[in-house]
Amino acid sequence: MTTPQHAAFSGQPPGVTANGTPAIRFAGVHKNYLSHGESVPAVKPMDLAIGQGEFFSLLGPSGCGKTTTMRMIAGFEEPSGGKVYLDGQDVTGVAPNKRDVNMVFQSYALFPHLNTYQNVAFGLERKKVGKADIKRRVGEMLDIVSLTGMEKRQPREMSGGQQQRVALARALVNHPRALLLDEPLGALDLKLRQQMQIELKRIQREVGITFVYVTHDQGEALTMSDRIAVMNAGVIEQLGSPREIYERPATRFVAGFIGTSNLVDGHVDRCENGHALLSYTAQDRVVVPVGSSVRPGDKIEVSVRPEKIDLHRGVPPVASTGGSVLSGVVNEVVYHGTSTNYTVATAAGADFTVFDQNASNAEDLADRGDRVFLTWAPQHSYMIGV
């Protein structure tokens, strides 16, 4: 097998290779379905570029359009308008078997009467590849997916994770330009699913092929992806790296869908040094970095993640140092082993979730009904769109 050529992203826009050609590109692509005589949009007009060798995830709830988007890449769905490009070639209207992409499904779709070797070799045999070449390529691929020595195993003799690896090897042995994965880990138990997330990313790095991954599981997307497109109602609400999307959600939907986020709104009391102050009482306030367009009197919405917040049972010293501080009453306490999760009704009128790590030197846990104070640094507040 030839050494995979990894994409060079340095100095290039996201999703574009050194020669300027993305692996996959949508130009104004949209998809409508007829329902009771009416045209219903499944995917609204979309421009998108996915880079060579990128692990790209389409993330969103059921019905958001992510699977339809993937099926248009594969050719199983034709767009109602716009163009689909693979490596710069217009493939709109081209049959799925004529596109240089492979797809892996949640069901694995292995041939039950064939062993591991035969399943992986199937596509190469159909292409009339020589036996020696087939043996070499299948052996290399089984090594990559850690299945060496299991060549004679039947699918029924393998675990779900092993069957998933066979499906991956079968899809990758043909050296497609892109591999499309439609919620492939959904049938696995939690621990195995987490292990396979790490393995999938390792395999993708090793083979250097563009992966497009569809999931509704935010943890999967954050763990594996180079970039994530968060979809809602047929639209990409935010496109960026896992860190960008988690730390800087662009909309209320993204803030709520990716992880747990506390949202609070208020009117700007004053602006100074690039920060806005939202006051609720003499001691309760939120400080958030803002742009020059924000003015006193503006109503804004602020997001802060639960793990960024410190919970205090007494009045905290930060109350006089310029950070955010909200008082409140504990409504719920849930022990999770590594952390204790609190729900706190705050003076700002919003219920906050707080993840308090259970360190060995932690203070006694707060109880329901306790009055507490929540504090966090200004840089952990983020103003989001509404």
C-alpha angles and dihedrals in degrees: 000000000000119000109266115248110228121213119257108224098168110125093358130112113259111281096019126108127220091270091049097250119122120213090234128015134181117200111192091326117173136162129208129184128202114241119176089339094309128109109240119192114232094171120018122214106304136186112194138161124195117192130231110270093009125142099221124180130200104207130184147103125291112292096022094118100254097122092044088053091052092046090054089055090051094045096242088116125037117217119245086225142351132049134282117208129192114193089341095308119120105237097170105137094013114132118253093246090055094055118089094234133101129206133215119200134201090249092056090219094219120170103253094206094053127077125231095272093047093048092052093043095048098093093045091051090051088054090052093242113171118266095241091051091047091052092049096046095044090049092050092048094048088052091053092052092043096245100119109141094028096085094119097045117117117225091250089058093057135078122246091259092051091049089051090054090051090052090050093049091049091052095045100043090078090059096234119192089236137014118212117204119192107199090308096172097050095102095053127092118254099262094046091045090055091049091049091051090062091043093050092053091048092050092047092052091047097051095036094217124143110258121200109192127192117202144145089205110100092195091059092049094047093047100049111022133100087194134005131207109204108207130198128171093348095311133102102237094184136004121192148095119312090254093050093049094045098042098035111031110188098207141024089253094055092045090054098039099047107066121311118315132183113222124197131166134198146142119280110252095188143338127223137154092003094306133106123215120214111193125199103165134353089280104023116087145141122218118200135173110246140177127251092265093071114096135185109277095032117130112229137172122230131199127202127174119237095237091056092062127089118210119214129187091203134043105291124227090230088074088084100037104072102263129119117279129178126176121213151143125264111244100173139017121195121181113215101173099243091042143012115229119213131193110207128187102218135204088246089070095249129107110237128204116214126191108207113190114229099232120175091250095046119137120246113291119263116244134220109283095026118134110235141171125230120206136177139165119266093245090062092062116087129190111223135192118257 
